[in-house]
Amino acid sequence: MRYYLTGSITGLLAALLLATTAQAQAPAEGLSPTLAAIKKAHAVKLGYRESSPPFSFLDQAGRPIGYSLELCEAIVEDIGIEVDDPQLKIEYVKVTSDDRIPAVVDGKIDLECGSTTANAERRKQVAFSPLMFVAGTKLMVPKTTTGTAPTDFKGKTVVVTKGTTNEQAMHAVDKKFNLGLNIVVSPDHEQSYQMLVDGKADAFATDDILLSGLIARHKSQDKFRVVGDYLSYDPYGIMFRKGEKQLSDVVERTFRRLGSNRDLIPLYNKWFVARLPTGERMGVSISPQLEESFKVLDDSAGGTN
């Protein structure tokens, strides 16, 4: 009889221990891998770019700021609700155009808050938020340059930033028109810009809004201009890990919340129309296409139809 009681008590204690452990683990087990990791760490890792104004760049004190980062910070608020941790910390992690996708895939960052084109090729590896901007490849050239079309740069040197869709666009244009371009690759936008400043390139090819941002930031409107027709179409989105529906739903929910509260257009104007915290002004009004995309996210106005 004593053995029976001892065995029963032992079994009961074991069952209680298992139940307690299961209850403690239940919240994390109900979360997708990224959200579970965020809950465990009490922090969200945001990938930022150093020289992609006004999307993601550094202020005078070296702190990451920008339109994309503010969108990501709004997503962090909703992640906090999802994982039941409203006091989540934000860890800022520097990424480049070349290593940003591996950083997402490998878990180095949870959200990439930069100026990344959401195209079909990249969607094979990562997921994207709803549209946050539309850009396209153009050329930055010295104001003394008379050429505006790619064919005007036959045999010339064009710098591109490594790992960008602009690099692919310039190779496609070069092949299509048999231009014999000398396409050189730089690690980031700032260094690409510097190559143009130093006369080591005849043109710098990247998204038009980033070119305008660099010109504004360096106050070089009297030295450089953005020319030509669009050589590519580049819709931007916040990047995160693929295959996590729960995380994707949180990101979508954030954009719809901002859309329904009519926050997206004022947020756009803050970074693209008004004077930036660093002093420069972009002066780029929202395009009709992007404005319409934001309206579609407004659930209160029937935007899901």
TAHULIN-V417402 format. One record per helix or strand of 2 or more residues. SS is the DSSP state (H for helix, E for strand). FROM is the first residue (numbers start at 1). TO is the last residue. If there is no record, write none. Layout:
{{SS | FROM | TO} {SS | FROM | TO}}
This chain:
{{H | 2 | 29} {H | 33 | 41} {E | 43 | 48} {E | 51 | 52} {E | 56 | 58} {E | 64 | 65} {H | 67 | 82} {E | 89 | 94} {H | 100 | 105} {E | 111 | 112} {H | 120 | 123} {E | 126 | 128} {E | 133 | 135} {E | 137 | 142} {H | 150 | 153} {E | 157 | 161} {H | 165 | 177} {E | 182 | 186} {H | 189 | 197} {E | 203 | 207} {H | 208 | 217} {E | 224 | 227} {E | 234 | 236} {E | 239 | 241} {H | 245 | 260} {H | 263 | 272} {H | 288 | 296} {H | 299 | 301}}
